[in-house]
Amino acid sequence: MLVLLLILILLVLGAVFGVGWEASGRAIHPGSGTYEWQRSDYPELEAVDVLVESSTGATLAGRLFGGRTKATIVLVHGYGGNQDEMLPVAARLHEGGYTVFTYDQRGCGRSTGEVTFGAREQDDLISVVDHLASRPDVDVERLGAFGFSMGGATALLAAARESRIKAVVADSAWSDVRHWLRPSVGAVFTHPRDRFNALSLKLAGLRTGIDLDDLRPVEVIARVSPRPILMLHGTADEVVVPTESERNYGAASEPKELVLVPDAGHGDTIAPGGASTDERVREFFDRALDVTKPVAA
């Protein structure tokens, strides 16, 4: 009887592990998002396709939209998205004279690799900076980063290490990756196929060699100073709650600014007409990067 019970327990544990393994695969390979807008909606954005070989081994598919100035903004999309997510923001910044660089994060769109929730994504962003610094059509002394959701957290993590990023806008960024993922041990049994339950995320960490405990922008954001940070967050965001930006703001050093957008849900801020496509973001970068400086002959 005891042997049968042990066999049953092993079978159950094996099944739970198998389902968890499948769920972890979906966590690190989430697919690529679709949006209400597309490239054809922005004919003014003439792109040069670029491939960036990251120090992590991933190949990142990007686009460079040349502007009236060499002041350049890198846009970093959110989890499970692709660079098209950032087109509304790209169009507004490009209208203001900026050169804009977008790219598919690792494991998304046409880029290789797997999602690591910001761990290797921050290294990828630094590799993007390396690439842009080598280009004659980019002024690396006037380089900013804008990130949404996981992309916002990635931008903060990278800027804390990379001084060539002169200004950061973090839209709907989390302060601690666990506050976004909210891993639950109970969900291992009640929602075993949930890609963000505790077992799935543990297996995702083992598969990618990362530690979620290292992904806490709130612990490093002060290192960005004296470079300026603008944080935006919708008050109706239920995916990444607005207290995450409030925590980041509290830990950041000056100069810093926090804008809470009334009634905006997750993604509303970067959609056409959203808070991140209005004059506030552009004016922030204008002050930080001096976009009025003309392109060198």
Sequence and secondary structure as in RCSB ss.txt:
>XXXX:A:sequence
MLVLLLILILLVLGAVFGVGWEASGRAIHPGSGTYEWQRSDYPELEAVDVLVESSTGATLAGRLFGGRTKATIVL
VHGYGGNQDEMLPVAARLHEGGYTVFTYDQRGCGRSTGEVTFGAREQDDLISVVDHLASRPDVDVERLGAFGFSM
GGATALLAAARESRIKAVVADSAWSDVRHWLRPSVGAVFTHPRDRFNALSLKLAGLRTGIDLDDLRPVEVIARVS
PRPILMLHGTADEVVVPTESERNYGAASEPKELVLVPDAGHGDTIAPGGASTDERVREFFDRALDVTKPVAA
>XXXX:A:secstr
 HHHHHHHHHHHHHHHHHHHHHHHHHHH       S  GGG TT  EEEEEEE TTS EEEEEEE  SSS EEEE
E  TT  GGGGHHHHHHHHHTT EEEEE  TTSTT  S   TTTTHHHHHHHHHHHHHT TT  GGGEEEEEETH
HHHHHHHHHTT TT  EEEEES  SSHHHHH   STHHHHSTT TTSHHHHHHHHHHHT  GGG  HHHHGGGGT
TS EEEEEETT SSS THHHHHHHHH  SSEEEEEETT  TTTTTSTTSGGGSHHHHHHHHHHH TTS    
